[in-house]
Amino acid sequence: MLRCPRCRGELSIAEPPTRLVCRSCSQLYPIAEGVPRLAGESYVASFGRQWNRYDVMRPEEDEATFRVKTGVDPRDLSGRLVLDAGCGGGRYARLIAAHGARVIGVDLSTAVDKAAALCAEFSDALIVQADLLDLPVVAGVFDLVYSIGVLHHTPDPRGAFAQIARRVKPGGRLSVWLYRRNTPPQEWLNSALRAATTRLPATVLEPICAAMSLLGDIPVLNRTLNKIANFSSHPDRVLRVCDNFDWYAPQYQSHHSLDELKRWFVDEGFGEVAELPPAKAGRLYDWTYRHNLIIGSGVNVTGVRVGSEQS
Ligand SMILES: C[S@@+](CC[C@H](N)C(=O)[O-])C[C@H]1O[C@@H](n2cnc3c(N)ncnc32)[C@H](O)[C@@H]1O
């Protein structure tokens, strides 16, 4: 399933089995802690830190989130081949592996160490450190490819979308969740804040994110102040700190419209393209969501790759 990032040749396990070797160009790639390392960490160091530091796996919540953000019932994935594009600490890869899926989780950061540990008990789960922008995974074979909150953290979200879209087999499904573009004043303020926070060392930013997590406990602020500047209102404090760091630390963070994401699907040859609605409901929530006022909310689309399985 894996290909040489340098020449696209097939990879096999070398002797001793702590490395992969390319059958075409003989390039060697280490396997460390059970994880093939086909790329270095590059610009995603904050993610390696955050996913290894915070334990965010919450099985019930993860299952509900997976259903909402992929439009797929994990129970339907038994025996299916699935690509988790940007698996982070591996909470969703583990979930679907537990439901019998054959899953490859790809991430560029050292979060793969956490993901591999979470998935260790499942022999059909493989975690790989690799770059979605030059994805060293065979094309056109996956029953499902999903990417939850990832592509907007790359320097080229459209290019990364094309890479993962081409891994879906004809008749297979792709589901993608990206940050929603908010109103111009919100976008402007967020860019100004992040221009400062992304320059801070993690050791300084983390206590700030921990302090901000206290705001998330105050219901009135959750409905007012966080329409101006983002902070997490998750009921669990560990997740609030992690969410805040996840927002203010990463080097890249782009925001997108629903039409833009739907167009990407169509342009890459997908049909049955449909918006996946958010988990939250209610008239006020719907109104603010549709008017792009909820910072940190998403645009979420699914589609089926056109073509028969034989093609
Ligand atoms: C917000 S996290 C989401 C992780 C996971 N999908 C989840 O929801 O728990 C974004 C992830 O994208 C990964 N990422 C960013 N750019 C990437 C790239 N070019 N290739 C692979 N992974 C990338 C980061 O390392 C990070 O773990």
The ligand as a Gaussian input file, in Angstrom:
#p B3LYP/6-31G(d) Opt

LIG

0 1
 C       -6.273000      19.396000      14.078000
 S       -5.319000      17.959000      13.828000
 C       -6.605000      16.773000      13.454000
 C       -6.215000      15.378000      13.817000
 C       -7.330000      14.334000      13.692000
 N       -7.917000      14.312000      12.386000
 C       -8.365000      14.576000      14.749000
 O       -9.397000      15.191000      14.434000
 O       -8.148000      14.183000      15.884000
 C       -4.557000      18.244000      12.262000
 C       -3.512000      17.180000      11.916000
 O       -3.092000      17.378000      10.562000
 C       -1.738000      16.997000      10.475000
 N       -1.140000      17.559000       9.257000
 C       -0.999000      18.869000       8.909000
 N       -0.390000      18.971000       7.706000
 C       -0.181000      17.689000       7.281000
 C        0.402000      17.128000       6.099000
 N        0.884000      17.896000       5.112000
 N        0.473000      15.793000       5.988000
 C       -0.017000      14.981000       6.972000
 N       -0.586000      15.459000       8.114000
 C       -0.660000      16.800000       8.258000
 C       -1.147000      17.559000      11.749000
 O        0.077000      16.954000      12.078000
 C       -2.255000      17.271000      12.755000
 O       -2.058000      16.075000      13.477000

